[in-house]
Amino acid sequence: MAEDYHPSTHPPLPPTTEDGRLSWLRLLRSRRVGIATFYRLLTEHGSAEQALSALPGIAAEAGVTNYAPCPAETARAEMRAAAALGARMVCLGDRHYPRDLLDLDDPPPILWILGEVSVLYRPRIAVVGARNASSLGTRMARALAADLASAGYVIVSGLARGIDAAAHAAVLDQGTIAVMAGGVDMLYPAENAGLADALVAQGLRLSEQPVGLQPQARHFPRRNRLISGLARAVVVIEAAGRSGSLITARTALDQGREVLAVPGHPMDGRSAGCNMLIRDGARLVRNAQDVIEALSPIEAAKVLAAEVPAAPAEHRSLAETAMLHDAILDRLGPTPLAEDQLIRDLGGQAKVVSPALVDLELAGQIERQAGGLLARRMPQA
C-alpha cells in the first residue's frame, strides 16, 4: 500500500553523525530525487548512504546514463553556509522537528532553522493575508496576533509585506515563526529585512530550501503548505479571490486544520477571498477569542514510532522490469491517479510496484503530486 511509505507511518531514524547528515542532504539534493522519492529510497535501501550508492544503477536501469548523485562537496558547502549564518539543520525524527508537519503528505526530510527553537514546542496559529492590506486590515492583524500570543500561541506567517509583516511585528517580544520561500538567509521582500533580523531574537526563520536559494514563484505554494502545516489553525485577514492566502487556506483544509476568516466589505476586492471562505463554511473571526473557541484542546505531542525495516525488493530480470514499466505507463496519463489505485489495477504488490515507480520517477517519465497521486509526463510538443 502507498501509505506504508509515508514517514508518519514508519518514520526514518534521523542521522546521528555528521556523515549521516551529509548523506541525507546529498540524497535530497540529488537530481530527480524529490521528497517522496527520498523516503522511498531510504525505506528500500535502509540508509541514505546505501541509497546514494544505488542511485546510479537505478537511473541506468531506467535508461538515464551518466547519472551522478549530488556531490559531497556541494552538500558540505550548503552546510558551511548554514553554519556561518548560525542556522541549524533539523532532520525528520530529530527532537526539534515539528511533529505537526508529519500530517503532511510530503513532510520535508530536512529543515533549516535560524533563531530560538523553543517556539517550536508551543502551540501555533497561522495569520496570513493580503500584501496590499488596508490600514484596517493591518490593525486587525496586529491586534489579533498580539492577543493570540498573550494566550500562549506562537504566530506563524510568511514574512510577506502587509498582513504577514503586521502579524510578525506585533509579537516580536513573544516569539514568532517566519516560513521562508527561499533559503533562511534570503530576505524577501527586502523591505522586511529589519523585521526578519529582529524576529530571530525570540522566534525563528524556517525553510526547507537550500541556504542561499533565491525564492521563485514556484516556491511559494510549497512554502504555504508549511505555514498551514505548522499551525493548529489558519486565520485569513484580507485576501483577494485568487491569492496565495487562499492557497494556504485550501492546503490547511486538506491537512485537517481549522480555517477561519475575518469578514470584509463586499465591495472591497481585498476581502473577496475571506468572504468566500466564510460563505463556504470557514468560521467568522471578530477577535482572538473566536479563534481560541474554534480550537480543540491542545493535544499531547506525537511520539514517533520506531522505523519498521522494509522487506528487500524482489529480484526481477530486465525483461520483467521492462514489462512492469510498460504496464505502469500504459495505465498512467496526464490525469493524476492514486498510487494505491494503480497498484490495485496492476494486480500487484506495493513492494514490487513501488521500486518500479521510483525508477520511472528518476527517469523523468512520471511525476508524483501531493496526496499520493501519480501522473505520466507527456512529451513536450
C-alpha positions in Angstrom: 0.0 0.0 0.0 1.2 3.5 -0.7 0.8 4.6 2.9 3.4 2.1 4.0 5.9 4.6 2.7 4.6 7.6 4.4 7.2 8.8 7.0 4.5 9.4 9.7 3.7 5.7 9.5 7.2 4.4 9.6 9.4 7.4 10.2 13.0 7.0 9.3 15.5 7.3 12.1 17.3 10.6 11.9 21.1 10.6 11.2 23.2 10.7 14.3 26.5 11.6 12.8 27.8 14.4 10.7 28.5 11.9 7.8 24.9 10.7 8.1 23.5 14.2 7.9 25.7 14.9 4.9 24.3 11.8 3.2 20.7 12.8 3.9 21.4 16.2 2.4 23.2 14.7 -0.6 20.3 12.3 -1.3 17.7 15.1 -1.0 19.6 17.4 -3.3 20.3 14.8 -5.9 18.8 15.3 -9.4 15.3 13.9 -9.8 15.0 12.9 -6.1 12.0 14.7 -4.6 10.6 14.3 -1.2 8.5 11.2 -1.9 11.4 9.5 -3.8 13.8 10.4 -0.9 11.6 8.5 1.6 11.1 5.5 -0.8 14.8 5.2 -1.4 15.6 5.4 2.3 12.9 2.8 3.1 14.1 0.5 0.3 17.8 0.7 0.9 17.9 1.2 4.7 20.1 4.3 4.8 21.0 7.4 2.8 24.5 6.1 2.2 23.2 2.9 0.6 20.6 4.8 -1.4 23.3 7.1 -2.8 25.3 4.1 -3.9 22.3 2.6 -5.6 21.1 5.7 -7.4 23.4 5.4 -10.5 22.3 1.8 -11.0 18.6 2.7 -10.6 19.0 5.5 -13.0 20.8 3.3 -15.5 18.1 0.6 -15.4 15.6 3.4 -16.1 17.6 4.5 -19.1 19.3 7.5 -17.6 23.0 7.4 -18.4 25.9 9.3 -16.7 23.7 9.9 -13.6 25.6 11.1 -10.5 24.2 11.9 -7.1 24.7 15.3 -5.5 28.5 15.7 -4.9 29.6 15.6 -1.3 31.3 18.9 -1.6 28.1 20.6 -2.8 26.3 19.4 0.3 29.2 20.4 2.5 29.2 23.9 1.0 25.5 24.2 1.9 26.2 23.1 5.5 29.1 25.5 5.8 27.0 28.4 4.6 24.3 27.5 7.1 26.8 27.2 9.9 28.2 30.7 9.0 24.7 32.1 9.5 24.1 30.2 12.7 21.3 28.1 11.1 20.6 24.6 12.3 19.9 21.6 10.2 16.9 19.6 11.6 16.1 16.2 10.1 12.7 14.4 10.3 12.8 12.5 13.5 15.1 14.9 15.3 13.8 16.3 18.6 13.4 19.8 17.2 11.5 18.6 14.1 7.9 20.0 14.3 5.6 17.0 14.8 2.7 18.7 13.2 4.4 18.5 9.9 4.1 14.8 9.9 0.4 15.3 8.9 1.6 16.5 5.5 1.7 14.1 2.5 5.2 15.3 1.9 6.9 16.5 5.2 10.3 17.9 4.4 13.1 15.5 5.3 15.3 18.4 6.2 14.6 21.9 7.6 16.9 24.8 8.1 16.0 26.9 11.2 17.6 30.1 12.4 16.7 31.6 15.8 15.1 30.4 19.0 14.0 26.7 18.8 11.8 26.9 21.9 8.9 28.4 19.8 8.6 25.0 18.0 7.4 23.4 21.3 4.5 25.8 21.8 1.0 25.7 20.1 1.0 27.7 16.9 -1.6 29.6 14.8 -1.0 31.0 11.3 -2.1 34.5 10.4 -2.0 35.3 6.7 -3.5 37.8 4.3 -3.1 40.4 1.6 0.2 42.1 0.7 -1.6 45.3 -0.3 -3.5 45.3 3.0 -5.7 48.2 4.2 -4.8 50.1 7.3 -7.8 48.4 9.0 -6.6 45.0 7.9 -3.1 45.6 9.3 -4.6 46.9 12.5 -6.7 43.8 12.8 -3.6 41.6 12.2 -1.6 43.3 14.9 -4.4 43.1 17.5 -5.3 39.5 16.7 -1.7 38.3 16.7 -0.9 40.2 20.0 -4.0 38.7 21.7 -3.3 35.2 20.5 0.3 35.5 21.6 -0.8 36.6 25.1 -3.0 33.5 25.2 0.1 31.3 24.7 0.1 30.8 20.9 3.1 31.3 18.6 2.2 33.3 15.4 3.3 31.7 12.1 3.3 33.6 8.8 5.3 34.1 5.6 7.1 37.4 6.2 5.4 39.0 3.2 4.5 42.7 3.2 1.1 43.6 4.5 -0.8 41.3 6.8 2.1 38.9 7.4 4.6 41.6 8.4 2.0 43.2 10.7 1.3 39.9 12.5 5.1 39.2 12.9 5.9 42.7 14.1 3.1 42.7 16.8 4.6 39.7 18.6 8.4 40.1 18.3 8.9 40.0 22.1 6.8 36.8 22.4 8.2 34.8 19.6 7.0 34.3 16.0 7.9 31.9 13.1 8.6 33.2 9.6 8.4 30.4 6.9 10.7 31.4 4.0 10.1 30.6 0.3 13.8 30.7 -0.4 16.7 30.0 1.9 16.6 31.2 5.5 19.1 33.9 4.5 17.2 35.2 1.5 15.2 38.0 3.0 12.2 38.8 0.7 10.9 41.3 0.3 13.9 43.5 1.1 11.8 46.0 3.0 11.2 43.3 5.7 14.9 42.6 6.2 14.9 44.5 9.5 11.9 42.6 10.7 13.5 39.3 9.6 16.6 40.1 11.6 14.6 41.2 14.7 12.3 38.2 14.9 15.1 35.6 15.4 15.8 37.0 18.9 12.7 35.4 20.3 11.4 33.5 17.3 12.9 31.9 14.2 13.1 31.7 10.4 12.4 28.3 8.8 12.9 26.9 5.3 13.2 23.6 3.5 15.1 25.2 0.7 18.9 25.3 0.4 20.7 28.2 2.1 21.4 30.9 -0.5 18.5 30.0 -2.8 16.6 33.0 -4.1 12.8 32.5 -3.9 11.0 31.9 -7.1 7.3 31.8 -7.9 7.0 28.0 -7.7 8.5 28.0 -4.2 5.6 30.0 -2.6 2.8 27.4 -2.8 5.2 24.9 -1.2 6.1 27.4 1.5 2.4 27.9 2.1 1.8 24.2 2.9 4.4 24.5 5.7 2.7 27.6 7.1 -0.6 25.8 7.5 1.2 22.5 8.4 2.9 24.1 11.4 -0.3 25.6 12.7 -3.4 24.3 14.6 -5.5 26.9 12.7 -5.1 29.4 9.8 -6.7 32.8 10.1 -7.1 34.8 6.9 -7.3 38.6 7.0 -8.0 40.3 3.7 -7.4 38.1 0.7 -8.4 38.6 -3.0 -10.5 36.0 -4.8 -7.3 34.4 -6.2 -4.4 34.8 -3.9 -1.6 32.9 -2.1 -3.6 33.2 1.2 -6.4 31.2 -0.3 -3.9 28.6 -1.4 -2.8 28.4 2.2 -6.4 28.1 3.3 -7.1 25.3 0.9 -4.0 23.5 1.9 -5.0 23.9 5.6 -8.3 22.2 4.9 -6.5 19.3 3.1 -4.3 18.9 6.2 -7.3 18.9 8.6 -6.6 22.3 10.1 -9.2 24.8 11.2 -9.7 27.7 8.7 -11.0 31.0 9.9 -11.5 34.3 8.2 -12.1 38.0 9.1 -15.1 39.3 7.0 -14.8 42.5 5.0 -16.9 44.9 2.9 -18.4 43.0 -0.1 -17.3 45.8 -2.4 -13.6 45.6 -1.3 -11.7 43.2 -3.6 -9.2 42.6 -0.8 -12.0 40.9 1.2 -13.4 38.8 -1.6 -11.4 35.7 -0.6 -12.3 35.9 3.1 -16.0 36.4 2.4 -15.9 33.4 0.1 -14.3 31.3 2.8 -17.0 32.3 5.3 -19.7 31.6 2.7 -18.2 28.1 2.2 -18.1 27.3 5.9 -15.0 28.9 7.4 -15.6 30.3 10.9 -16.0 34.0 11.1 -13.5 35.8 13.2 -14.1 39.0 15.2 -11.3 38.7 17.8 -8.8 36.2 19.3 -11.5 34.6 21.5 -13.3 33.4 18.3 -10.1 31.7 17.2 -9.4 30.1 20.5 -13.0 28.8 20.9 -12.7 27.1 17.4 -9.7 25.0 18.5 -10.0 21.6 20.1 -8.0 21.1 23.4 -4.3 21.1 22.8 -3.2 17.5 22.0 -0.3 15.8 23.6 2.8 15.8 21.5 3.0 13.0 19.0 5.6 10.2 19.6 7.4 8.9 16.6 7.3 5.2 16.2 10.4 3.2 15.5 11.1 2.5 11.9 9.9 -0.9 10.7 12.5 -2.3 8.3 11.1 -2.8 4.8 11.2 -6.2 3.1 14.0 -6.5 0.5 13.0 -5.7 -3.1 12.3 -8.8 -5.2 14.8 -9.5 -7.9 13.4 -9.3 -11.4 15.0 -9.8 -14.8 15.5 -6.8 -17.1 12.7 -8.2 -19.3 10.3 -8.4 -16.4 11.2 -4.9 -15.2 10.6 -3.5 -18.7 7.2 -5.2 -18.8 6.3 -3.8 -15.4 7.4 -0.3 -16.5 5.3 -0.6 -19.7 2.3 -1.7 -17.7 2.6 1.2 -15.4 3.0 3.8 -18.2 0.0 2.2 -20.0 -2.2 3.0 -17.1 -1.0 6.4 -16.4 -1.8 9.6 -18.3 -1.7 13.3 -17.6 -4.7 13.0 -15.3 -3.4 12.1 -11.8 -4.2 8.6 -10.4 -3.8 7.5 -6.8 -0.9 5.2 -6.3 -2.9 2.6 -4.3 -5.4 2.5 -7.1 -2.7 2.0 -9.7 -1.3 -1.0 -7.6 -4.8 -2.5 -7.5 -5.3 -2.0 -11.2 -2.0 -3.8 -11.9 -2.9 -6.6 -9.6 0.5 -6.4 -8.0 2.0 -5.8 -4.6 3.3 -2.5 -3.3 6.8 -4.0 -2.6 7.0 -4.9 -6.3 5.4 -1.9 -7.9 6.9 0.9 -5.7 10.5 0.3 -6.7 9.5 0.5 -10.3 7.7 3.8 -9.7 11.0 5.1 -8.2 12.8 4.0 -11.4 10.3 5.8 -13.6 10.3 8.9 -11.4 14.1 9.1 -11.6 13.9 8.6 -15.4 11.5 11.6 -15.6 8.7 9.5 -17.1 6.2 10.0 -14.2 5.7 12.7 -11.6 4.5 12.5 -8.1 1.9 15.0 -6.9 0.5 15.9 -3.4 -1.9 13.4 -1.9 -0.1 10.3 -3.2 -1.2 11.0 -6.8 0.8 9.9 -9.9 0.8 11.2 -13.5 2.7 10.4 -16.6 4.9 13.1 -18.0 3.8 13.7 -21.6 6.3 14.6 -24.3 6.5 18.4 -25.0 5.2 19.4 -28.4 
